[in-house]
């Protein structure tokens, strides 16, 4: 689904993040740019501006325990990480 950046809601972002995490499955992660591309299209002018809103949506979902933000393969504090990160489902015991 490609949408206009101005029309992309937080719920669209969260749904896309959750859909990608579930599709990828337990123990697998994905790049946040995949979510941005799913909503903004393949051209950087479409998906690039969505990277910050995607990050905010990922932090919100991580706060709810619905996804985990990973850096260098390890879960990180969603409010205290920098650089490249990936997103995945929480580990289930």
KAFENVEN-V57467 format. One record per pair of residues at least 4 apart in sequence whose ideal C-beta (glycine too) atoms are under 7 Angstrom apart, sorted by the first residue. I is the first residue (numbers start at 1). J is the second residue. D is the distance in whole Angstrom. If there is no record, write none. Layout:
BEGIN
I&J&D + I&J&D
END
This chain:
BEGIN
1&38&7 + 1&39&7 + 2&39&7 + 2&40&7 + 2&41&4 + 3&7&5 + 3&8&5 + 3&12&7 + 3&39&6 + 5&40&6 + 5&46&7 + 5&49&5 + 5&50&6 + 8&12&5 + 8&13&6 + 8&39&5 + 8&50&6 + 8&53&7 + 10&14&6 + 10&57&6 + 11&15&6 + 12&16&6 + 12&39&6 + 13&17&6 + 13&35&7 + 13&53&6 + 13&54&6 + 13&57&4 + 14&18&6 + 14&57&5 + 14&60&7 + 14&61&6 + 15&19&6 + 16&20&6 + 16&35&5 + 16&38&5 + 16&39&6 + 17&21&6 + 17&35&5 + 17&57&6 + 17&58&6 + 17&61&6 + 17&67&6 + 17&87&6 + 18&22&6 + 18&61&7 + 18&66&6 + 18&67&7 + 19&23&6 + 20&24&6 + 20&30&5 + 20&34&6 + 20&35&6 + 21&67&5 + 21&87&6 + 21&88&6 + 21&89&5 + 24&28&4 + 24&29&7 + 24&30&5 + 24&88&7 + 26&89&5 + 26&92&6 + 28&88&6 + 29&70&6 + 29&86&4 + 29&87&6 + 29&88&4 + 30&34&5 + 30&86&6 + 30&87&6 + 31&86&6 + 32&36&7 + 32&51&7 + 32&54&5 + 32&55&6 + 32&58&6 + 32&85&7 + 32&87&6 + 33&37&6 + 33&47&7 + 33&51&7 + 34&38&6 + 35&39&7 + 35&54&5 + 36&40&5 + 36&47&4 + 36&50&4 + 36&51&5 + 36&54&5 + 37&41&7 + 37&42&6 + 37&47&5 + 39&50&6 + 40&46&4 + 40&47&4 + 40&50&5 + 41&46&4 + 41&47&6 + 44&48&5 + 50&54&6 + 51&55&7 + 52&56&7 + 53&57&6 + 54&58&6 + 55&59&6 + 56&60&6 + 57&61&6 + 58&62&6 + 58&67&6 + 58&69&6 + 58&87&6 + 59&63&6 + 59&78&5 + 59&79&7 + 60&64&7 + 61&66&5 + 61&67&5 + 62&67&6 + 62&68&6 + 62&69&5 + 62&78&4 + 63&78&6 + 65&90&6 + 67&87&6 + 67&88&7 + 67&89&6 + 68&75&5 + 68&88&6 + 68&89&7 + 68&90&5 + 69&76&5 + 69&78&5 + 69&81&6 + 69&85&5 + 69&87&6 + 70&74&6 + 70&75&6 + 70&76&7 + 70&85&6 + 70&86&5 + 70&88&6 + 71&76&5 + 71&81&5 + 71&83&7 + 71&85&5 + 76&81&4 + 77&81&6 + 81&85&6
END
